[in-house]
Each structure stands twice: as structure tokens, then as C-alpha cells.
Amino acid sequence: MAGEAGWSSKHAPGDTADGPAGRDRHTDTPGSPGASDTSGVPGAPSADRSTRPVLEAYVWCNLTSGNGARALWLFLLPFMVVNLAHWMRPASRGRRRTVRCYGLLVRLTGLTLTVLLVAAVCEVALDLTAWQCAGSRVCAERHTWLGFLSPDASHHGWWSPPGRRLAVAAVIPAALTWLLWYLSRRTWNAYESQQPLDRLPEAAADEDTDHTALDRPGFWYGRRLVARLRAAHTAAGLLTVSAALAAAAARFDRAGGPTALGALGLLLIAAHLAGAVMVVWVVCRRGRSENRLDRHLDAHLVRRLPLAALALLMLTAAHACWARPGWESSGRLPGGTAFGALALGQGALVVALAVAARLLHATRPDRRSALRGLGGPAVAMLSCALGGVMSGGVSQRVSDWLDGTGSALPGPPVLLTWQASVIPSLLVVLLVLCGHLARRAWRLRRAELAVVSLDHPGEPEDPARTHRIATTRAMATLTDRAPLLVGATSATTLLLGAGALVGAFTTDLPPDDAARPAFALVHGAAQASQALGSWLIGFGFILFVTWGRRAYKDPAARRTIGILWDVGTFWPRAAHPFAPPCYAERAVPDLTWRIATWTRATGGRLVLSGHSQGSVLAAAAAWQLPAPVRARIALLTYGCPLERLYGRWFPAHFGPDALGALHRDVDCWRNLYRLTDPIGGPVRLPGGCGPEVDRPPLKDPLSYGRTATHPLPAPILGHSDYQADPAFAEERARLLARLAPALPGPRPEEPAPAQADSGRSSP
């Protein structure tokens, strides 16, 4: 199986909490679950058993960062980012149609990313390799592996005509499309096919209530939507390959080719248009069904859509392979305008998405919401920018590799060169923003110097240690400035992308040639931007590949990427079926089934504890439980990003109303955080609930200088080792004491069964 999760339990030494929970995958701190045994089949409580709680941890780390092959998910980053934009919808009231429109716009943006990826591979395989390089004697002699496709090297062999060369090259993007389909289907079976508890919805969990959609029975089971989107995106990829073949043959046929082939080409183009309309209809038809478990797939028409697109691709390839005397490859393939149309469509979709987000935000304003409700459109813009950079980087690097001296081939479309040329301007904006953030952090550091001294009265002054503590606190606050960085980057990308699109369409020349008649300063700037942009986009792509390769071999680097993936892959695939799989659709059902069956069999209560991302899983599992079970749970969270990250960026699902409803539904909730933690923070529930949930910030470090208790300098813990703080044991003991009257005892000691390969076991 692609991902494994497992349970680990042990009898606690008297100070452990009880109840299943998620475990933070990037620390050695387990959640504090307790139950009766490792197998997950609890026994009935006995009157003569001890009332000591039992520690049981849910190990889910291998679902996100297990084997090295999972580092290849890095190349699906644009798909993951656009999927995040779907869940960043602002909280709203009374705007159901606008909510559906928001989801539709994000799904259409995801569809354009699939087409862009396949079009970029077509540009590399069909245009640069089969059409330009194989058609050039100089380039074909430099790359002998293209000899059988070159008319000169093969002496006009059977595969040397342009149509047949293109048909052979079309195997590469078609194979990539099939690979994406296969991975999406395989990861669904491995990660997301676990059915949650089958229960009726407790309330109308929509935008007019305080409930979040995470408490709906079908939230963590999106089989029907994923299958529908997988069929549509696979068909879109195959239609993109087929359209590239059809367009090349149609251009020659219109210029004087055989009449019969020209008529057949028109029929094929009409079939492509019909297929594109069908794909868009499938994507637009409906979104997620969350109020119930949707176990039924769509009709055969939708499920067989990829087969129809594959049949059309094979027919188009046969049409392109037909002999056409006098057909020679020159210039570029007629697909350059496709990249411009995609860029224009993505910009229009992002603008429309921003309008929908503002309308939703106006119905229920939230000052803590990232970018005042525009977080989703900003992230969607970044996903399009990532897709464009990756596509342009591949095309530019392959063109330079094939061309060598840069004189034999026309190269990639002009728009890709313009897009590369605006990258230096974007980097300047980013440097200015980073300078602003650095200046703000420096000012906060100066202010924290006096505060650190007040936090440790009576201690001998140590300027170096004071500076380190103040710097750590100031750097931790930069997380709260992420909306500024994301918003400015997205806005700059949109404006620069629009300028590149206008420049490419109006001049049909690269920036260097387009600016040649202008002043020398303007021409020099354009020339420098073009050269530097091409170098930067190539360097960035090489760095991207190197990072992925290092993560494949280095477990430490793989864990780092896994941390980033924790947030991105927490959400179900609602906008793009080829995004990395959602581990929560496996973890949340595991947790809810374990909690529900244990409480039903024992009649007991439990403490559900989680650190960092484990606290998010704990909250998601609590929302999925029936109301009577939820009322017998105590929550203990630490290093918790529920409000600081999820509440700000996903306000419709983790906003103040949703977290307040969770606090009312569970028996009690306590949260620990530090000022030095860049990820975790207070829950900040409105009214008098905030102090009831949030403990005052923990002291970090535990000791300023050397003491009898801490003979060695106490480290600055930041986001890790919350269990090392005495406050953790104190809060856990308070929760256990509150639940003690109904807390059943553990089962007798038994040899632990062999665990499944989980990649890491809990202590």
C-alpha cells in the first residue's frame, strides 16, 4: 500500500492522557490517546482493574513522508496549491449560489492547469523535438538518437515525414496523462477509500449556521467528485495532445493539401470542440456532496469519457500519419496562441474568483481572515504562476539543450520568453517585501529585549542569551505576515503576467527584439531582463529537480518536504484530481472509528490530544463524531495552528464560529502555546471562552540561566517538545481529573502484536 498508518499503545506510568489522537509527524511527541489495546478491539471494563489511563498514539507520519518515491509529489505542487484555493473560501451568510460559483471557478482553474501541463509537454516533445530539431539537419546530427525521425539522417525513412514524427512524439504527453490518471486512481484506493462513520447529519451545516462543513457525514469521502474530475482531466489531457496533432495537419491541408484529408481534418476539429465542451460540462455540472456518503459513481457517459478521448487521439494520429507530399517542418507548430489563451483564461478566472470571494466576505466580515477574504484567489494566482514557471522552465531548458548555439531552432513560443523576462521584476518586488519584513522583525526584536528581561526577574543578565530569545520571538511573528507576502506576490504576478501577454500579442517578438527601436536604456533593460529571466527560470527548474532528487535519497530532506505537505494534503481533492492524495481522508475515519467503538464498548471518556498538525486532525475527528460521543471528549492541543493558520486561511471551515461550536460540543478544551513558536498559537475564541481554552504563553526557555533544576542551558524549544514543560503534565492531569468518574481502567498487560509498517512507532 502506498501509505501506512498504525496504532501504538502502552500503559501509562500514571501521568498520561487517554483517548486516540493524531501524532505530529515531525517530532517525537505522540498524541495522547488512550484505549484498551493495540488491536483496536476494546474489552469491557472490569471493576477490579486499575483506573490508570492508557497512552495510545495514532501514527500517521508515513501517510505524508514515508518512502522516497513520495518526493516526486513535489512536481504536482501547482495542482495541490489550486486545490487549497478551493478550501480558502471566506465564511459567508445567505450566498449559496455564490458559494457554488466560487467552487466552480476554482475547478475550472484546476482544469486549465492540467491543459497547461500537457501543452508544455507537447511543446517539448512535438514542437521542439519532433518538429524543430528532427526537421533540422544540424540539430539532428547533434542528437543522433533522433536519427530515425530526421529526413536527412534516415534518408527520408518511413518515420521521417512531419505527421509521423509528431505521432511518435505524441506518445510522451499521452503517457504522462495516463500516468497521472493511474496515480490518482491508485492513491485513492490507498489513502482515501476509507469510509467514515455512516451517520445522519445533526444539523443543516451550511453557511447560515455556526457549524463547519467538517462535521458533515460525507466530508471525508469524496469518491464521486474525484472520479468525475479524474475522468474529465484525463480526457482534457488526451484532447490537448490530439488537438496539437490535428492543428499541425490542418494547417498544411488548408494551405493546399489533399481535399479529402482537409475535410476529415475539419471533422476531427469539430470532434475536439465537442469533446472540450463535454469536459467543461462534466467539471461544471456539480461539486462535492457532503451531507451523506456518496458511494455511487456517475453514469457511463462520464466514466467512459477518457476512452472516447483516447479513441479520438488514435484517429487523429492515423490522420496525421497519412502521406502528404511536400509537407516539411519549418518555424514553430501552430500552438503558440494556446499558451496565450490559457494565460488569458487563467487571469480572467482569478479575477472572477476575487469578485466572488469579496461578495462572500461582505456577508460575514472577519478581520482575522487572510487578505480580507482574498486568500483563495491569491493562492489560485500563485498556482497558475507556478504552472507557468514550470512549463516555461522545461521548454526553455529543453530548447537550449537541443539548440546548443541558439541559431538552428526558432525555440519556444514568444509568450514563454516574455513570461521569463518578467521574473527579475518579480524578484525585485520580493526582495523589497523581504526587506520590509526584516526591518519589522528587527524592530520587534528591539522591543522584545526589554520584555525578555521582565520575564526572568532576579536572573543575572546575559545579553547574548537575551538577544537569542528576543530574536526567536520576533522571527516567530513573521508567520502572521504571510498574507502580506502572498497578496503582494499574487498581485505583482497578475500585473506582470498581463504585461507579458500584451507584449507577446502586440509585437510577436521576444522582448530583446521588440525593444530594439526604443531608447538604448530601454533596450538594454529588456535585453538584460530576457537573458537574466531565461537563466533564472532554468536555474529555478534545475533547483526544483535537484531538491526533489535530494528528497528522494535523503530522509531528512524528505521529512522537511513532508512538513510542507502536511497542510497541503490535509484537504480532500475537490478542485484537482491529480493533486497529491489527502491523508486526512484515511486518518480521520481511522480516528473516529476507534473513538466511537471504544466509547461504545466501555462507556468511558477520553482525552484527545494532538500537537501541531495532529491538533487539526484531532479537531476534524471530533467534528465527525456523533454529538453524544463528542460531549464525552476533552481536547488538549499544543503547538496548535487551528486559529493562527487554519482559521485565517480557511475561515469557512476553521473560523471563530466553527471553533466556538467545537468548544461548546466537547466536554472541555485546553490549548498550550509559546511566543517562540512560529506555527502554534492561541485559539482566541470570542467572548469569555478564550481564557478558558488558552493557557497564558508558556515560558521558553524554561530557565534563563543555569539552575539546580536545569544545570545545562535550557534550549529555546519553539514549536517542539511541549511535553517537556511542566504545564503540559499539569493541564493533562486537570483534564483527567475532570473525566475521572467515568474513566474505565486499562486491560491487563499483554504482549503487543506486530505492528504494520508505519515508518515510525510511538514511544
Salt bridges, closest charged atoms under 4 A:
ASP24 OD1 - HIS26 ND1 3.05
ASP24 OD2 - HIS611 ND1 2.91
ASP28 OD1 - ARG23 NH2 3.95
ASP37 OD1 - ARG594 NH2 3.63
ASP37 OD2 - ARG747 NH1 2.84
GLU56 OE2 - ARG594 NE 2.93
GLU141 OE2 - ARG137 NH1 3.20
GLU192 OE1 - ARG573 NH2 2.30
ASP198 OD2 - ARG295 NH2 3.20
GLU202 OE2 - ARG199 NH1 3.57
GLU202 OE2 - ARG630 NH2 3.31
ASP206 OD2 - ARG96 NH2 2.85
GLU207 OE2 - ARG96 NE 3.50
ASP210 OD2 - ARG664 NH2 3.91
ASP215 OD2 - HIS211 ND1 3.07
ASP253 OD2 - HIS319 NE2 3.93
ASP253 OD1 - ARG324 NE 2.96
GLU290 OE1 - ARG216 NH1 2.82
GLU290 OE2 - ARG288 NE 2.63
ASP294 OD2 - ARG224 NH1 3.67
ASP294 OD2 - ARG286 NH2 3.80
ASP298 OD1 - ARG224 NH2 3.26
ASP298 OD2 - ARG228 NE 2.97
ASP298 OD1 - ARG285 NH1 3.70
ASP400 OD2 - ARG397 NH2 2.77
GLU448 OE1 - ARG473 NH1 3.19
ASP455 OD2 - ARG473 NH2 2.81
ASP480 OD1 - ARG644 NE 3.05
ASP480 OD1 - ARG648 NH1 3.88
ASP512 OD1 - ARG516 NH2 3.79
ASP512 OD1 - HIS523 NE2 2.86
ASP513 OD1 - ARG516 NH2 2.99
ASP554 OD2 - ARG550 NH2 3.35
ASP566 OD1 - ARG25 NE 3.97
ASP566 OD2 - HIS26 ND1 3.68
ASP590 OD2 - ARG586 NE 3.17
GLU643 OE2 - ARG368 NE 2.95
GLU643 OE1 - ARG684 NH1 3.10
ASP657 OD2 - ARG364 NH1 3.32
ASP665 OD2 - ARG630 NH1 3.00
ASP667 OD2 - ARG605 NH1 3.95
ASP667 OD1 - ARG738 NE 2.82
ASP677 OD1 - HIS719 ND1 2.88
GLU692 OE2 - HIS663 NE2 3.54
GLU730 OE1 - ARG695 NH2 3.41
GLU731 OE1 - ARG670 NE 2.93
GLU731 OE2 - ARG695 NH1 2.65
GLU731 OE2 - ARG734 NH1 3.49
GLU749 OE2 - HIS11 NE2 3.65
